[in-house]
Amino acid sequence: MPATSTGPLGPTGPSAPRGATGLDRHLTRTERLDRLPFTSKHRRLLAGSGVGWALDAMDVGLISFVLTALARQWQLTPTEVSWIASIGSLGMAVGATLGGLLADRIGRRQVFALTLLVYGLATGASALAGSVAVLMALRFVVGLGLGSELPVASTLISEYSPAHIRGRVVVGLESFWAIGWILAALIGYFVIPGSADGWRWAMALGVVPALYALVVRATLPESVRFLESKGRYAEAESAVRSFEEPAGVPAPDHAPDAAIDAPVPPTGPVPGLWSSRYRLRTASLWVVWFCVNFSYYGAFIWLPSLLFAQGFDMVKSFEYTLWITLAQLPGYAVSAWLIEAWGRRATLTTFLIGSACAAGAFGMASSVPAILAAGCALSFFNLGAWGALYAVTPEIYPTVMRGTGSGASAGFGRIASILAPLAVPPLKAAGGTGLVFTTFAVAFAIAAFSALGLPELRGKELEEL
């Protein structure tokens, strides 16, 4: 019998945990997936989805550096800068809601590939923008693609991940966000200051996701739960067996198009997000999403500009932002470990409290060491909280409404990401950077309290309804 080894995400050999062997042929396909060890097939799925996730982050990060250069080159007012930052979030709010609905109707993989194509082409076209109006229109289209992609990718990963490490794998997916932001910071540091058209070259690099959409469409599997919900049992069985094979788990004897292993479809109307069964978790989740979006986009979209306004030159402000961004990686790593050791709710709440403290400290920082220390702490805790939030969100709804629920919560949160960049200039005028980050600290504290209303689903199978 092959020995069990241990990888960074958990057991990787076929003997741990209990697999869908000949004795387990009565298991449903989703139960067979839940009991598999973490294999090379899971790693390829995580990497394939993660690259798309990193490209998303690179686009979001690039605009924060581009805005600093544009404000100087085009002589933009703080209000114009705010609207350019916020219009993308408006697109993300619409895209997240529509993307979740589409994912429950045409499939997770299809929407994932489509959204990469949309925002990649729009970002590349932004390099040719000659006016604020054109740039804003393109940023809205970019937002549509970005907003649709993020909840769909996390839903797909969540539905394929073994139950005992599902949260850790989803946080692993979210950690690719840090890679994308680091890429954006490197482009901001080396490309944008190099010439007057440096920001155009930076935006042109955003066309890469459009090319990657072809890879996603050709290589990533469709969700087994989605395929079964549409009666596509042969495809669902083929997908499950492709994950069992690397684990050394023998396939069951039944015909691949058999419906016997599929969950029984729900009878009667499907409960809504605000039905009595899901009301508390929906309300809690939406508040957390709103507050985390408000603080994150308010702080990080404006960070290079705020540092520039404090007297640092553009290159130095970009350098400090790069160092602060690097602290995201250990934040994700610690969150990925704690989410299975402590549980989802405890990890999310802890990182939100840490984010509140770090935001308050950043608002009071005046020296370069204090700014860097508080900024790194904010990156560490805020992005660790994001990882936990993306792990929690797909778990709390059943398959038939998982994409819809994830998209709706993300869409509501995007409203805050629209408001946050607009709120920064008046807050800064009223009380300086201290008031700006005190406001973000309060938002993080509200999110931490709201997270207590979420269910704890560590190690449990995803609900089918």
Order of alpha helices (4+ residues) and beta strands (2+ residues): beta-beta-alpha-alpha-alpha-alpha-alpha-alpha-alpha-alpha-alpha-alpha-alpha-alpha-alpha-alpha-alpha-alpha
